[in-house]
């Protein structure tokens, strides 16, 4: 079983309701995921995103450059929420989403991986270690990083909060 990094954008009203009703939040996110599975949603309008198994490498790489917002694990937990897979959902407020979006725009993917190779990720025990031990390219991680940029841009533009969890 793999651990996948998951994201969902919630409007301000949805976010306020989610904070008080985590079961509703999980149902709402399920509806958003289901709606986007059918296709036809432009990437710029996507309300859901996953980073596959790149989440831990993203966290490692963002931490080493002192990224100002925890866009992998979020900064606060949804009160009383159960696990949505491997972890309960955490979130970034609309204000923190704006900070993250600005920082993402300012940091190109090349800078994120500058001076780092798969052996560094393997040595740091970054999930999934076997991938890095095989010497896989960090392009896998930078592709997901580059997908986070428009996702957070859209969330910031719309004033959305972002939920994240491992599934």
C-alpha positions as CSV (number, residue, x, y, z in Angstrom):
1,X,0.0,0.0,0.0
2,X,1.3,3.4,-0.9
3,X,1.0,6.7,0.9
4,X,-0.2,9.4,-1.4
5,X,-0.2,13.2,-0.6
6,X,-3.6,14.6,-1.2
7,X,-4.9,18.2,-1.4
8,X,-8.3,19.9,-1.7
9,X,-9.3,23.5,-2.0
10,X,-12.3,24.7,0.0
11,X,-14.0,28.0,-0.4
12,X,-14.1,30.3,2.6
13,X,-17.7,29.1,3.5
14,X,-16.8,25.4,3.0
15,X,-13.7,25.9,5.1
16,X,-15.6,27.4,8.0
17,X,-18.1,24.5,7.9
18,X,-15.3,22.0,7.7
19,X,-13.7,23.3,10.8
20,X,-16.9,22.6,12.8
21,X,-18.0,19.4,10.9
22,X,-15.1,17.1,9.8
23,X,-17.5,14.4,8.6
24,X,-19.1,16.9,6.3
25,X,-15.6,18.0,5.1
26,X,-14.7,14.5,4.2
27,X,-18.0,14.0,2.3
28,X,-17.5,17.4,0.5
29,X,-13.9,16.5,-0.5
30,X,-15.2,13.1,-1.7
31,X,-17.7,15.0,-3.9
32,X,-15.0,17.2,-5.3
33,X,-12.7,14.2,-6.1
34,X,-15.6,12.4,-7.7
35,X,-16.5,15.4,-9.9
36,X,-12.9,15.7,-11.1
37,X,-12.4,12.0,-11.8
38,X,-14.7,12.3,-14.8
39,X,-12.3,14.7,-16.5
40,X,-13.2,17.9,-18.2
41,X,-11.8,20.0,-15.4
42,X,-9.1,22.4,-16.5
43,X,-5.9,22.2,-14.3
44,X,-6.4,25.8,-13.4
45,X,-9.8,25.1,-12.0
46,X,-9.0,21.8,-10.2
47,X,-10.0,21.8,-6.6
48,X,-8.1,18.5,-5.9
49,X,-4.6,17.5,-6.4
50,X,-2.3,14.7,-5.4
51,X,1.5,14.5,-5.2
52,X,1.6,10.7,-5.4
53,X,4.5,9.4,-3.3
54,X,6.5,12.6,-3.8
55,X,5.1,14.2,-0.7
56,X,8.0,13.2,1.6
57,X,10.7,14.3,-0.9
58,X,8.8,17.6,-1.3
59,X,8.8,18.1,2.5
60,X,12.5,17.3,2.7
61,X,13.4,19.6,-0.2
62,X,11.2,22.5,1.0
63,X,12.5,22.2,4.5
64,X,16.1,22.5,3.4
65,X,15.4,25.8,1.7
66,X,13.4,27.2,4.6
67,X,10.1,27.4,2.7
68,X,7.8,29.7,4.7
69,X,4.7,27.5,4.8
70,X,4.3,23.8,5.5
71,X,2.5,22.9,2.2
72,X,3.0,19.2,2.7
73,X,1.6,18.6,6.1
74,X,-0.3,21.8,6.7
75,X,-0.1,24.0,9.7
76,X,-3.2,23.1,11.8
77,X,-5.4,20.1,12.2
78,X,-9.1,20.0,11.5
79,X,-10.5,19.6,15.1
80,X,-11.8,16.2,15.9
81,X,-11.2,14.8,12.4
82,X,-10.6,11.1,12.0
83,X,-7.9,9.7,9.7
84,X,-8.6,10.2,6.0
85,X,-6.3,7.3,5.1
86,X,-3.1,7.5,7.0
87,X,-3.5,10.9,8.6
88,X,-6.3,13.3,9.6
89,X,-6.6,16.3,7.4
90,X,-4.7,19.4,8.2
91,X,-5.1,22.8,6.6
92,X,-3.7,26.2,5.5
93,X,-5.9,29.2,6.0
94,X,-6.5,31.4,2.9
95,X,-3.9,33.9,4.3
96,X,-1.3,31.1,4.5
97,X,-2.3,29.8,1.1
98,X,-1.5,33.3,-0.3
99,X,2.0,33.2,1.4
100,X,2.6,29.8,0.0
101,X,1.5,30.7,-3.5
102,X,3.9,33.7,-3.6
103,X,6.8,31.6,-2.4
104,X,6.0,28.8,-4.9
105,X,6.0,31.4,-7.7
106,X,9.4,32.7,-6.6
107,X,11.2,29.3,-6.3
108,X,11.8,27.5,-9.5
109,X,11.9,23.7,-9.4
110,X,15.6,23.8,-10.3
111,X,16.4,25.6,-7.1
112,X,14.4,23.1,-5.1
113,X,16.7,20.3,-6.1
114,X,19.9,22.2,-6.5
115,X,22.8,20.2,-5.1
116,X,20.6,17.3,-4.1
117,X,20.6,13.8,-5.7
118,X,18.6,10.6,-5.1
119,X,21.4,9.3,-2.9
120,X,20.8,12.3,-0.5
121,X,17.1,11.3,-0.3
122,X,18.0,7.7,0.3
123,X,20.5,8.6,3.0
124,X,17.8,10.8,4.7
125,X,15.4,7.9,4.6
126,X,12.9,9.8,2.5
127,X,9.8,7.8,1.5
128,X,9.8,5.7,-0.7
129,X,13.4,4.9,0.0
130,X,13.7,2.1,-2.6
131,X,13.1,4.6,-5.4
132,X,16.0,6.8,-4.3
133,X,18.2,3.8,-3.6
134,X,17.7,2.8,-7.3
135,X,18.9,6.3,-8.3
136,X,15.6,7.5,-9.8
137,X,15.6,11.0,-11.1
138,X,14.3,13.9,-9.0
139,X,12.2,15.0,-12.1
140,X,9.5,12.9,-10.5
141,X,9.4,15.3,-7.5
142,X,9.9,18.5,-9.5
143,X,6.9,17.5,-11.7
144,X,4.7,17.4,-8.7
145,X,6.2,20.6,-7.3
146,X,5.4,22.3,-10.6
147,X,1.8,21.1,-10.3
148,X,1.6,22.7,-6.8
149,X,2.3,26.1,-8.3
150,X,-0.9,26.7,-10.3
151,X,-2.9,24.8,-7.7
152,X,-1.9,27.2,-4.9
153,X,-2.1,30.2,-7.3
154,X,-5.7,29.3,-8.1
155,X,-6.5,28.8,-4.4
156,X,-4.9,32.1,-3.5
157,X,-6.7,34.0,-6.3
158,X,-10.1,32.5,-5.1
159,X,-9.4,33.1,-1.4
160,X,-9.6,29.3,-0.7
161,X,-8.2,27.3,2.2
162,X,-6.3,24.1,1.4
163,X,-6.7,20.8,3.1
164,X,-4.0,18.2,3.0
165,X,-3.6,14.6,4.2
166,X,-1.9,11.3,3.4
167,X,-4.1,8.6,1.9
